[in-house]
């Protein structure tokens, strides 16, 4: 289930059919996935699953299944640590 959501998000970001993405699809430019696409995918996954994906962990995602497994582990552990925030909440530090 997690893989399918990650796959759908990636397909939308890079403009391919969902069926073209497998669990072993490498998150690399050889597959038409630029580093900016990986960043967009991470952000989309954070929003979709309401979790935080730490920057230092992103480098360990070689393929789509790595990212899906990471998300699955966070969800199983109950680490829903990204509350929905408004734009005002996100920029409040600036106005302090």
N, C-alpha and C positions, 0 to 999 in steps of 0.2 A: 504494500500500500504506500509506504513512504517512497519507495523507488519510483512508483508511477507518478506521484506528485512532483518529485524532483525532475523526472524525465519530462513531464509536461511543461514545467517552468523553463527548463533548458531549451526545449524545442521552440517555445515561444520567443525566447531571447535570441536564439541564433537563426530562427526562421526555417526550421526543418520539420518534417513530419515526426510525430512521436515514435512511430515504428522504426525510424532510423537510429534511435538511441537505445543502446543496450546497457545492461549493468556494467559491462567492461569498456564502454566508450570512454576513451581517455580525455581528460579535461586539458587538451593541448591544442596548439595552433594547427597541428597536423590534421585535426578533425574540424577545423574551422572555428575553434573556440579560443578566442583571444583572451588575454588576461582580464580585460575589461568585462568580457562576458562572464568570466568566473566570478568577478566581483559582483556583477549584477545578479548572478544566480545565488550567491551567498546572501545578498540583501533580500532577494525575493523569498528565499527559504526561511530567513529569520522572520519575515512578516507572515508568511503562510503558516509556519509551525509555531509562531510566537516563542521563539527561543533566541539565544544569543550564540553566534558562532564566533569564537575568538580568532583574531587575525593570525595568531601563531599556529593555529590548527589548520588553517586553509592550505598551507603548503603541503600538508600530508594527504590531501585529496588527489590521488592520481587519476581516479576514474569516478564515474557517476555512483557506482556502488559504494565507494569509500565515503562519499558525502552522505548518501542515504543511510549507511550504517551508523555514522556519527550522529545523525539526527535521530535515528531510532533509539540509540543508546540514551540520548538526552531525554527523549520522550518517556522511555521506560523508567528512567530514574526520577521522572516527575520534575525535570528542570525547566519548567515553563517560566523562564526568568526574564521575559521581555514583555512587560505590560504595555498595553496599547496606550500611546501617549499622543497628545495633540501637538501641533506645531508650536503652540505657545509654551507647552511644557518642555519641549526639546530645546527651545532657545532662551528659556528663562535665565540661565546662567549669564547670558550676554547683558541682560538688563540690570543685573545686581550690582 
